[in-house]
Amino acid sequence: MTGLKIKKGVLLVSFGTLFSLHCFSQVDSGGDAKVLPDHTLMPVAPPPEEIVYKGSVEAGGGIPVPITNKALRASLGGVYNLHFSGNYVVAQHIFAGLELEDTQLGNTASNASFNTLMFIYGVGAKMGYYTYMQKDFLFCYSLSIGPALIKYYYTPDSPPKGGFVQKTFFITPNILAALRVNDELRIGLEISYIVMAYHFDPAYTGINQYIVYNPAKDINALTSCVEFGFGVYWAFDEPKH
């Protein structure tokens, strides 16, 4: 009886094996043989050709925060900073252009002891580097340098003929991190550091009578601000291929 059970088991296993092999060898209704999935590794497609534009416009704006000197921080706060540049791509990822900057500092509160406004106008040469335009994320690094004009309005002391005006020069490094809107346009966040070869002195306009500072120490550093804001990078004039 035991031998008969073993023979039946062997027959069932053999029949199952033959049935499985028969199924794998069948042809479907379309006439194509069934095959196992191909797990062969396929080569990664090469990246698309880099997009190159001959020109670009970069612009931005934000709130400047006075850093130095200490007398400036005690006297005025940031109101706005705006900048605009037209650029030409001189080599791949390298551009040069002309930068226009407009910065305003002041204390315009109605209950302030003084309401002086300080305007800084700059025009300078600009050099920069940008990353790949076909990527979704763009970094743009630039440096601007040129002459600047500083003008004061609504000063405690009466202005002389021609007003309170100072001439100097500025240096502004800028970093823009922007997301892709379309092939030409990127919008993102920026940070700029504005440095001027100018020592702010509150006594020049009469602000000194309203603040507490040390004339021997607090006017020695150059005038500088850091600006946090938004920026755009727009490229145009794509070369023909």
Sequence and secondary structure as in RCSB ss.txt:
>XXXX:A:sequence
MTGLKIKKGVLLVSFGTLFSLHCFSQVDSGGDAKVLPDHTLMPVAPPPEEIVYKGSVEAGGGIPVPITNKALRAS
LGGVYNLHFSGNYVVAQHIFAGLELEDTQLGNTASNASFNTLMFIYGVGAKMGYYTYMQKDFLFCYSLSIGPALI
KYYYTPDSPPKGGFVQKTFFITPNILAALRVNDELRIGLEISYIVMAYHFDPAYTGINQYIVYNPAKDINALTSC
VEFGFGVYWAFDEPKH
>XXXX:A:secstr
 HHHHHHHHHHHHHHHHHHHHHHHT B TTS B                    SEEEEEEEEEEEEEE HHHHHH
 EEEEEEEEEEEEEEETTEEEEEEEEEEEEE   TT S   EEEEEEEEEEEEEE  TTSSEEEEEEEEEEEEEE
EEES SS   TT EEEEEEEEEEEEEEEEESSSSEEEEEEEEEEEES    GGGTTGGGGS   TTTTTSS EEE
EEEEEEEEEEE     
